[in-house]
Amino acid sequence: MEVFIEKTGETKNVSFSGTAKALLESLRVNSEEVIITRNNKIITLDQQVKDSDSIKVLSVISGG
C-alpha cells in the first residue's frame, strides 16, 4: 500500500494488512496526533486497511 505521511512529507510503500492503529504503530506514528484517510475517506483506528488501499496520515493541528 502507498502511505503518505504529511508530517514528514514522505510517501512509503509498505505491505500491510490489519487495523489502522496497528499500521500507525508499525510506522512509529502517535495515533493521538493524526487523522487517517483510506482512499480519501476518514477512517477510525479500528478499521481494517489492506495492500490495495491508499493511506494518508494527516497531522492534527490545535491551538488557542
N, C-alpha and C positions, 0 to 999 in steps of 0.2 A: 504494500500500500504506500501511497505517497502521503507524507506527513509534513505539513508546513508549520513551523514554529515561529510565530510572529515576533516574540521577544528577541530572538537571535537572527531572524530573517533568513533562516536556512530551511531547505526542503530536504527531507530524508526519505529514502526508500527502504522500508522495513517489511519483513514478513511477520505477520502477527494475526492472531485470531483470539478474541476474548473480550473482556469488558473495556470500556473507555478508561476506567480507573486503572486497570492493570497496564494498559498501554502507556498511560502517563507515568506510572511507576517505573516501567522499563526504560522510559526516556529520561527519567530523573527530573520530572516536572511536578511542581507542587500543585495538586488538584484544586487547592483553595484560591489560587491566583489566576486561574484561566477558565475560559469557556471553550468547549469543544464543538466543532461542527463536523458533521458527516455528510458529504455530498451537498454542502451549503445549507444544511438544516441543523439547528442547535439540538444537541442530544444531552442526556443525563449521563452521569458517571457509570450507572449500572447497565447501560445499553451495550449491546454487542457490536463490535467492529470486526471487519474481515479484510483480507488482502485486496479485494476489489473496490474498497471504499477510498474516497479522497478525504483526508482528515486535515482540519486546520485547528491549531491550538492558539487561541487568541487571548491576549493579556486583558485582564480586568483592570480598569483604571478607576480609582476612587480618590476623592479629595473633599476639601471642605471650603 
